[in-house]
Structure formats: C-alpha cells, structure tokens
C-alpha cells in the first residue's frame, strides 16, 4: 500500500486546482491556441504551476509529467516516482462555460499508477483510487455497473484535437457503436469519462490519440472500482500507448469485437 501522504497530496492538489478553475470562471481568463482547435488558458498554466511547486517542495526527487510543460527529471536519473497531471481536462468546455471539466493527478511508481485523484469542481465530486484499496467518490465506495450487454449500455467516447484530419474514421466508428448500444455520448473530458465508468454511469469508454495525463488517474479508478482497462486491441493497458477501452468488464469483449469488426469492414470497403 502506498504511503498515505501520496493520496493526501494528490487530493490537496486537485482540490486546489478546482479552486483556481472556479476563480477563473468568475474573474475571466486569457485563452491562447496551441493548434487550430487546441486551446490553453492561463488557468491551465496556473494549476500546473501550483502542482509543480507543491510536488517540488514535498518530493524533490520525484519526476513530473504534465500537459503544458511536459516532463521533468530535473537533470538527473529518472525517479521510480512520477506524478502525471492534467491541470484542466476539458479546456474547450471550460473556455465555453460548459461545466464538464476537472483536474486529474496520478502517481506512478516503477511505471504503474498506484494513486489517483480526479476533481470536478462544478459538481464538487472527488474521485480517488489507490491500487488494492478501492475507488471512491467523496468517500463512498465506487462499483462499475452490472449491465451485461452492449445493447443495454450507455457508452462514451472522445475525439482528439486532430479530428479535422481524421474525422472520417472517428465519426464512422461512433456511428457503428450507435447501431449496437443503447446510446453513445461525447463529453469532452477523458478523465471524467473514465470516472463515470467507475461510478456505473457509463458501461464503457473508448478513445484513441490520448496522452498519459488524460488517462493515468482515471484508468486506475476504473480498475479499483471493479472495471477492466485494455488497449483498443484488447492488449494490456499502457498509458503511453495513446488508446484504450475502459468498461465494467461485462461488455468489454463486445466493445473489442465491435471495434475489430468495424476496422475489418472499413479495410474491406477501402480495398473494393
């Protein structure tokens, strides 16, 4: 079991990030572009700076990987401990005043996430997880849903910032699932998508072209809530692999098979 100070620190940081996010909504904030539709706000940067300062003070030998400023080993041999932080997951929602965003922080030890915290300040929902110790929402134990079939499932997915160049495949797969599930949603925050699977609000989530900070915390929370997380090819989950399926476990194989079927059909159509 990880030292309790790690979860306490993760919780403190995401709660403080939530305070910064709420303050930004009240006072206003500057928005810059990293790409044609990829945004960054001064709130993202302020949250990340707070996180880095806090971790540097408490754990100076730990590494940090975060969205806006990248990785840091402080000029030395990489540590066994690495914090993976998304200061504001759902930036596009945030800039438009859509209240679906969060901060997400995981601690990896020897390459595996051991501690996770995700905080949604608009709903005051704090999701936490520790490997082997379960997952919780505001202190209440989480369990994935018990739905057993795809047709009875509510699914969720996301699109990358490169969607303009890849919209054909992404939208076609979305439509493919529409014909096989009860419904499909797209919220704009991978970390919350994962936490909602853990909470039983969704049966499954899939997405590709992801970054480690998008999924490191949420994936652990799903697993600790009794769910299953793999790559989209059903291989072992790797936060650096840029793709995943997270589910309640019961519908996992159906999701994997649906993606494989879609890809085979699409390849066949392209050849004909």
PAPA-372537 format. One record per residue (C-alpha): residue in three letters; x negated, y, z. Coordinates in steps of 0.05 Angstrom, whole numbers, always signed. Example, Ala and Ser with C-alpha at 12.3 -4.5 7.8 and 13.67 -1.06 7.14 Angstrom:
<recs>
{residu->ALA; c1->-246; c2->-90; c3->+156}
{residu->SER; c1->-273; c2->-21; c3->+143}
</recs>
This chain:
<recs>
{residu->UNK; c1->+0; c2->+0; c3->+0}
{residu->UNK; c1->-29; c2->+68; c3->-19}
{residu->UNK; c1->-46; c2->+118; c3->+36}
{residu->UNK; c1->+19; c2->+155; c3->+55}
{residu->UNK; c1->-17; c2->+221; c3->+44}
{residu->UNK; c1->-15; c2->+209; c3->-31}
{residu->UNK; c1->+61; c2->+205; c3->-36}
{residu->UNK; c1->+68; c2->+264; c3->+12}
{residu->UNK; c1->+22; c2->+305; c3->-32}
{residu->UNK; c1->+59; c2->+285; c3->-96}
{residu->UNK; c1->+126; c2->+304; c3->-65}
{residu->UNK; c1->+99; c2->+370; c3->-40}
{residu->UNK; c1->+72; c2->+388; c3->-108}
{residu->UNK; c1->+135; c2->+372; c3->-148}
{residu->UNK; c1->+178; c2->+409; c3->-98}
{residu->UNK; c1->+133; c2->+470; c3->-102}
{residu->UNK; c1->+136; c2->+465; c3->-178}
{residu->UNK; c1->+212; c2->+465; c3->-173}
{residu->UNK; c1->+209; c2->+529; c3->-133}
{residu->UNK; c1->+166; c2->+561; c3->-187}
{residu->UNK; c1->+214; c2->+538; c3->-241}
{residu->UNK; c1->+275; c2->+566; c3->-205}
{residu->UNK; c1->+239; c2->+632; c3->-193}
{residu->UNK; c1->+222; c2->+636; c3->-266}
{residu->UNK; c1->+295; c2->+627; c3->-286}
{residu->UNK; c1->+314; c2->+685; c3->-241}
{residu->UNK; c1->+258; c2->+733; c3->-259}
{residu->UNK; c1->+244; c2->+716; c3->-331}
{residu->UNK; c1->+181; c2->+687; c3->-363}
{residu->UNK; c1->+136; c2->+692; c3->-424}
{residu->UNK; c1->+142; c2->+638; c3->-478}
{residu->UNK; c1->+86; c2->+620; c3->-526}
{residu->UNK; c1->+82; c2->+570; c3->-583}
{residu->UNK; c1->+34; c2->+510; c3->-586}
{residu->UNK; c1->+66; c2->+488; c3->-651}
{residu->UNK; c1->+126; c2->+505; c3->-695}
{residu->UNK; c1->+175; c2->+479; c3->-643}
{residu->UNK; c1->+127; c2->+461; c3->-586}
{residu->UNK; c1->+133; c2->+514; c3->-531}
{residu->UNK; c1->+94; c2->+531; c3->-469}
{residu->UNK; c1->+115; c2->+581; c3->-416}
{residu->UNK; c1->+77; c2->+618; c3->-363}
{residu->UNK; c1->+118; c2->+575; c3->-315}
{residu->UNK; c1->+86; c2->+511; c3->-343}
{residu->UNK; c1->+17; c2->+542; c3->-331}
{residu->UNK; c1->+34; c2->+568; c3->-261}
{residu->UNK; c1->+59; c2->+499; c3->-240}
{residu->UNK; c1->-2; c2->+465; c3->-267}
{residu->UNK; c1->-50; c2->+514; c3->-234}
{residu->UNK; c1->-15; c2->+503; c3->-167}
{residu->UNK; c1->-22; c2->+428; c3->-176}
{residu->UNK; c1->-95; c2->+431; c3->-195}
{residu->UNK; c1->-112; c2->+478; c3->-137}
{residu->UNK; c1->-76; c2->+434; c3->-87}
{residu->UNK; c1->-109; c2->+370; c3->-110}
{residu->UNK; c1->-178; c2->+401; c3->-115}
{residu->UNK; c1->-173; c2->+423; c3->-43}
{residu->UNK; c1->-148; c2->+357; c3->-15}
{residu->UNK; c1->-181; c2->+306; c3->-61}
{residu->UNK; c1->-241; c2->+339; c3->-94}
{residu->UNK; c1->-267; c2->+272; c3->-121}
{residu->UNK; c1->-202; c2->+255; c3->-156}
{residu->UNK; c1->-190; c2->+266; c3->-231}
{residu->UNK; c1->-131; c2->+303; c3->-260}
{residu->UNK; c1->-96; c2->+295; c3->-327}
{residu->UNK; c1->-42; c2->+347; c3->-341}
{residu->UNK; c1->-6; c2->+373; c3->-402}
{residu->UNK; c1->-30; c2->+443; c3->-410}
{residu->UNK; c1->-104; c2->+439; c3->-391}
{residu->UNK; c1->-118; c2->+366; c3->-407}
{residu->UNK; c1->-164; c2->+321; c3->-367}
{residu->UNK; c1->-215; c2->+338; c3->-315}
{residu->UNK; c1->-272; c2->+297; c3->-285}
{residu->UNK; c1->-309; c2->+359; c3->-262}
{residu->UNK; c1->-372; c2->+339; c3->-298}
{residu->UNK; c1->-383; c2->+272; c3->-263}
{residu->UNK; c1->-368; c2->+199; c3->-269}
{residu->UNK; c1->-294; c2->+186; c3->-276}
{residu->UNK; c1->-259; c2->+170; c3->-210}
{residu->UNK; c1->-216; c2->+109; c3->-193}
{residu->UNK; c1->-163; c2->+160; c3->-174}
{residu->UNK; c1->-128; c2->+201; c3->-228}
{residu->UNK; c1->-67; c2->+246; c3->-219}
{residu->UNK; c1->-23; c2->+252; c3->-281}
{residu->UNK; c1->+21; c2->+314; c3->-281}
{residu->UNK; c1->+74; c2->+344; c3->-325}
{residu->UNK; c1->+85; c2->+413; c3->-297}
{residu->UNK; c1->+151; c2->+424; c3->-334}
{residu->UNK; c1->+181; c2->+366; c3->-372}
{residu->UNK; c1->+237; c2->+393; c3->-414}
{residu->UNK; c1->+205; c2->+460; c3->-432}
{residu->UNK; c1->+251; c2->+471; c3->-492}
{residu->UNK; c1->+312; c2->+461; c3->-447}
{residu->UNK; c1->+282; c2->+507; c3->-396}
{residu->UNK; c1->+270; c2->+564; c3->-445}
{residu->UNK; c1->+342; c2->+559; c3->-469}
{residu->UNK; c1->+371; c2->+558; c3->-399}
{residu->UNK; c1->+394; c2->+486; c3->-405}
{residu->UNK; c1->+388; c2->+456; c3->-335}
{residu->UNK; c1->+355; c2->+390; c3->-354}
{residu->UNK; c1->+281; c2->+394; c3->-335}
{residu->UNK; c1->+234; c2->+372; c3->-280}
{residu->UNK; c1->+163; c2->+364; c3->-256}
{residu->UNK; c1->+131; c2->+296; c3->-256}
{residu->UNK; c1->+69; c2->+271; c3->-219}
{residu->UNK; c1->+37; c2->+202; c3->-214}
{residu->UNK; c1->-26; c2->+177; c3->-180}
{residu->UNK; c1->-63; c2->+123; c3->-218}
{residu->UNK; c1->-113; c2->+80; c3->-180}
{residu->UNK; c1->-160; c2->+39; c3->-223}
{residu->UNK; c1->-117; c2->+54; c3->-284}
{residu->UNK; c1->-50; c2->+34; c3->-254}
{residu->UNK; c1->+4; c2->+81; c3->-227}
{residu->UNK; c1->+14; c2->+70; c3->-153}
{residu->UNK; c1->+52; c2->+132; c3->-130}
{residu->UNK; c1->+104; c2->+174; c3->-167}
{residu->UNK; c1->+147; c2->+235; c3->-155}
{residu->UNK; c1->+195; c2->+270; c3->-202}
{residu->UNK; c1->+236; c2->+330; c3->-181}
{residu->UNK; c1->+296; c2->+361; c3->-216}
{residu->UNK; c1->+306; c2->+430; c3->-183}
{residu->UNK; c1->+373; c2->+443; c3->-215}
{residu->UNK; c1->+406; c2->+383; c3->-182}
{residu->UNK; c1->+357; c2->+380; c3->-123}
{residu->UNK; c1->+343; c2->+308; c3->-140}
{residu->UNK; c1->+276; c2->+280; c3->-117}
{residu->UNK; c1->+258; c2->+212; c3->-147}
{residu->UNK; c1->+199; c2->+176; c3->-114}
{residu->UNK; c1->+165; c2->+109; c3->-120}
{residu->UNK; c1->+107; c2->+70; c3->-91}
{residu->UNK; c1->+83; c2->+5; c3->-120}
{residu->UNK; c1->+111; c2->-52; c3->-79}
{residu->UNK; c1->+152; c2->-5; c3->-35}
{residu->UNK; c1->+212; c2->+10; c3->-79}
{residu->UNK; c1->+241; c2->+72; c3->-112}
{residu->UNK; c1->+284; c2->+125; c3->-80}
{residu->UNK; c1->+329; c2->+185; c3->-97}
{residu->UNK; c1->+329; c2->+235; c3->-40}
{residu->UNK; c1->+310; c2->+178; c3->+7}
{residu->UNK; c1->+364; c2->+130; c3->-18}
{residu->UNK; c1->+341; c2->+65; c3->-49}
{residu->UNK; c1->+349; c2->+60; c3->-125}
{residu->UNK; c1->+370; c2->+0; c3->-165}
{residu->UNK; c1->+379; c2->-7; c3->-240}
{residu->UNK; c1->+447; c2->-24; c3->-268}
{residu->UNK; c1->+471; c2->-96; c3->-275}
{residu->UNK; c1->+500; c2->-87; c3->-345}
{residu->UNK; c1->+482; c2->-147; c3->-387}
{residu->UNK; c1->+498; c2->-129; c3->-459}
{residu->UNK; c1->+478; c2->-74; c3->-507}
{residu->UNK; c1->+550; c2->-60; c3->-529}
{residu->UNK; c1->+567; c2->-43; c3->-457}
{residu->UNK; c1->+505; c2->+1; c3->-448}
{residu->UNK; c1->+492; c2->+75; c3->-447}
{residu->UNK; c1->+424; c2->+88; c3->-479}
{residu->UNK; c1->+378; c2->+148; c3->-483}
{residu->UNK; c1->+320; c2->+167; c3->-527}
{residu->UNK; c1->+277; c2->+226; c3->-545}
{residu->UNK; c1->+245; c2->+258; c3->-606}
{residu->UNK; c1->+173; c2->+284; c3->-609}
{residu->UNK; c1->+153; c2->+354; c3->-629}
{residu->UNK; c1->+133; c2->+324; c3->-697}
{residu->UNK; c1->+205; c2->+306; c3->-710}
{residu->UNK; c1->+208; c2->+352; c3->-772}
{residu->UNK; c1->+156; c2->+307; c3->-806}
{residu->UNK; c1->+185; c2->+241; c3->-780}
{residu->UNK; c1->+259; c2->+255; c3->-776}
{residu->UNK; c1->+278; c2->+200; c3->-826}
{residu->UNK; c1->+254; c2->+141; c3->-784}
{residu->UNK; c1->+273; c2->+172; c3->-717}
{residu->UNK; c1->+344; c2->+191; c3->-737}
{residu->UNK; c1->+355; c2->+125; c3->-773}
{residu->UNK; c1->+335; c2->+86; c3->-711}
{residu->UNK; c1->+380; c2->+130; c3->-668}
{residu->UNK; c1->+437; c2->+114; c3->-716}
{residu->UNK; c1->+420; c2->+40; c3->-715}
{residu->UNK; c1->+430; c2->+38; c3->-639}
{residu->UNK; c1->+494; c2->+78; c3->-645}
{residu->UNK; c1->+524; c2->+18; c3->-680}
{residu->UNK; c1->+503; c2->-30; c3->-626}
{residu->UNK; c1->+511; c2->+6; c3->-560}
{residu->UNK; c1->+569; c2->+40; c3->-524}
{residu->UNK; c1->+535; c2->+107; c3->-534}
{residu->UNK; c1->+467; c2->+140; c3->-543}
{residu->UNK; c1->+444; c2->+205; c3->-512}
{residu->UNK; c1->+384; c2->+252; c3->-522}
{residu->UNK; c1->+369; c2->+296; c3->-462}
{residu->UNK; c1->+300; c2->+325; c3->-476}
{residu->UNK; c1->+262; c2->+302; c3->-414}
{residu->UNK; c1->+228; c2->+234; c3->-416}
{residu->UNK; c1->+214; c2->+235; c3->-341}
{residu->UNK; c1->+287; c2->+245; c3->-325}
{residu->UNK; c1->+308; c2->+194; c3->-377}
{residu->UNK; c1->+265; c2->+143; c3->-340}
{residu->UNK; c1->+291; c2->+163; c3->-272}
{residu->UNK; c1->+362; c2->+157; c3->-297}
{residu->UNK; c1->+348; c2->+86; c3->-319}
{residu->UNK; c1->+322; c2->+72; c3->-249}
{residu->UNK; c1->+385; c2->+103; c3->-219}
{residu->UNK; c1->+431; c2->+60; c3->-263}
{residu->UNK; c1->+456; c2->+120; c3->-303}
{residu->UNK; c1->+427; c2->+91; c3->-367}
{residu->UNK; c1->+415; c2->+18; c3->-384}
{residu->UNK; c1->+355; c2->+32; c3->-429}
{residu->UNK; c1->+309; c2->+86; c3->-456}
{residu->UNK; c1->+262; c2->+82; c3->-516}
{residu->UNK; c1->+215; c2->+133; c3->-546}
{residu->UNK; c1->+151; c2->+138; c3->-585}
{residu->UNK; c1->+97; c2->+191; c3->-594}
{residu->UNK; c1->+94; c2->+202; c3->-519}
{residu->UNK; c1->+37; c2->+226; c3->-474}
{residu->UNK; c1->+16; c2->+195; c3->-407}
{residu->UNK; c1->+43; c2->+254; c3->-367}
{residu->UNK; c1->+112; c2->+242; c3->-399}
{residu->UNK; c1->+119; c2->+172; c3->-371}
{residu->UNK; c1->+67; c2->+154; c3->-317}
{residu->UNK; c1->+112; c2->+171; c3->-258}
{residu->UNK; c1->+179; c2->+152; c3->-288}
{residu->UNK; c1->+156; c2->+83; c3->-311}
{residu->UNK; c1->+133; c2->+65; c3->-241}
{residu->UNK; c1->+200; c2->+88; c3->-212}
{residu->UNK; c1->+237; c2->+44; c3->-262}
{residu->UNK; c1->+196; c2->-17; c3->-244}
{residu->UNK; c1->+205; c2->-5; c3->-170}
{residu->UNK; c1->+280; c2->+1; c3->-180}
{residu->UNK; c1->+280; c2->-69; c3->-209}
{residu->UNK; c1->+276; c2->-50; c3->-283}
{residu->UNK; c1->+229; c2->-70; c3->-338}
{residu->UNK; c1->+180; c2->-28; c3->-378}
{residu->UNK; c1->+142; c2->-51; c3->-440}
{residu->UNK; c1->+117; c2->-23; c3->-505}
{residu->UNK; c1->+166; c2->-18; c3->-563}
{residu->UNK; c1->+134; c2->-82; c3->-589}
{residu->UNK; c1->+150; c2->-116; c3->-523}
{residu->UNK; c1->+77; c2->-117; c3->-505}
{residu->UNK; c1->+50; c2->-95; c3->-437}
{residu->UNK; c1->+66; c2->-23; c3->-419}
{residu->UNK; c1->+8; c2->+25; c3->-426}
{residu->UNK; c1->+20; c2->+99; c3->-411}
{residu->UNK; c1->-33; c2->+117; c3->-462}
{residu->UNK; c1->-1; c2->+76; c3->-518}
{residu->UNK; c1->+50; c2->+131; c3->-535}
{residu->UNK; c1->+112; c2->+87; c3->-538}
{residu->UNK; c1->+156; c2->+48; c3->-491}
{residu->UNK; c1->+221; c2->+15; c3->-475}
{residu->UNK; c1->+248; c2->+20; c3->-403}
{residu->UNK; c1->+310; c2->-18; c3->-384}
{residu->UNK; c1->+350; c2->-51; c3->-330}
{residu->UNK; c1->+317; c2->-116; c3->-352}
{residu->UNK; c1->+383; c2->-149; c3->-373}
{residu->UNK; c1->+388; c2->-114; c3->-440}
{residu->UNK; c1->+313; c2->-109; c3->-453}
{residu->UNK; c1->+308; c2->-165; c3->-504}
{residu->UNK; c1->+368; c2->-137; c3->-543}
{residu->UNK; c1->+334; c2->-69; c3->-547}
{residu->UNK; c1->+268; c2->-101; c3->-570}
{residu->UNK; c1->+305; c2->-144; c3->-622}
{residu->UNK; c1->+345; c2->-84; c3->-647}
{residu->UNK; c1->+281; c2->-44; c3->-659}
{residu->UNK; c1->+247; c2->-103; c3->-694}
{residu->UNK; c1->+309; c2->-114; c3->-737}
{residu->UNK; c1->+312; c2->-40; c3->-756}
{residu->UNK; c1->+238; c2->-38; c3->-775}
{residu->UNK; c1->+243; c2->-102; c3->-817}
{residu->UNK; c1->+305; c2->-75; c3->-853}
{residu->UNK; c1->+272; c2->-8; c3->-865}
{residu->UNK; c1->+209; c2->-41; c3->-893}
{residu->UNK; c1->+251; c2->-84; c3->-939}
{residu->UNK; c1->+290; c2->-24; c3->-964}
{residu->UNK; c1->+226; c2->+15; c3->-978}
{residu->UNK; c1->+199; c2->-43; c3->-1020}
{residu->UNK; c1->+262; c2->-53; c3->-1061}
</recs>
